[in-house]
Amino acid sequence: MKDAVLKELRHLTKHENVAVINRGNAAILLTMLQSTGPILIPKEGGWMTYEKFAVALNRELIKVDTKQAKIDLEDLKSKITAAKKNCKENEQVLFIYHSNAAYTIAQDTKEIYNICHSSDVLVAMDACGSIGTELANGHHCDIMFSSFGKWKLIDANEGAFISTQNKDLFQKVKPLVAAVSFDGNFSLIHQKIKDLPNRIEFLRNKSQEIIQDLSKFQILNKSQKFPFVVLVKFKNEIERLNIAAYCTKNELEYTVCPREIRIMEDAISIEVKRLES
């Protein structure tokens, strides 16, 4: 069944070299170890261990500006220039980001890749909230990874993958992959991958219902194609309580922003992705 899982992941990622490992955070750490220079991350919409691991590795950390989790491409160019100036000879700069930021904001993956590659910057794509969609396109990154943990699109409650089209890069990471190998339930992962289109459709439909129900409020991501969370702006405490009451009544889990892994504004993040299809 492991071979069947790898075959499915090669198809989804458009990467020939794929490994299944034990955790998503292990994939992030392995990714960061493939670079030697500064690490760039977005200010919003990523994951909490991006910064934690970069600091632990004693790397220069540079945050790229965002607007409601959307990466500012001009600032990305500027920050890459700054990072390259601080690089020692032969150091590799890395940009790591979530292609469906905050599980709902579609990034300009092709343009990000072109900007980075024009400056020889390694691009790592977090596909936890985009795998199975056009936003998880292996042609637009050097490394892709995703967790299969709880509340992810492939929600097998354990495991993760890391992939690349670069054979040399994959050979470099192989010894580290062996240290975080996965010995769990490949059959369940395979089942969840096969059901991925149904899960994506279920979550999209549920999000649209919520957006309709809360149309009197400012929905920050109502035009997004893959809103696996719904971001609802509130102007005051009364609005916040009304949105929270709706969530409680409809058994929807939510978190309150500002929150770096969502957006840094006053909003309720309705965690649609936590629903079981």
Secondary structure, DSSP 8 states (H G I E B T S, - for coil): -HHHHHHHHHHHH--SEEEEES-HHHHHHHHHTT--S-EEEESSSS-HHHHHHHHHTT--EEEE-EETTEE-HHHHHHHHHHHHHT--TT---EEEEETEETTTEE--HHHHHHHHHTTT-EEEEE-TTTTTSTTS-GGG-SEEEEE-STTSSS--SS-EEEEES-HHHHHHHHHHHHHTB--S-HHHHHHHHHTHHHHHHHHHHHHHHHHHHTTTSEETTTT-S--SSEEEE-SSHHHHHHHHHHHHHTT--EEEE--TTS-SSSEEEE-GGGS--
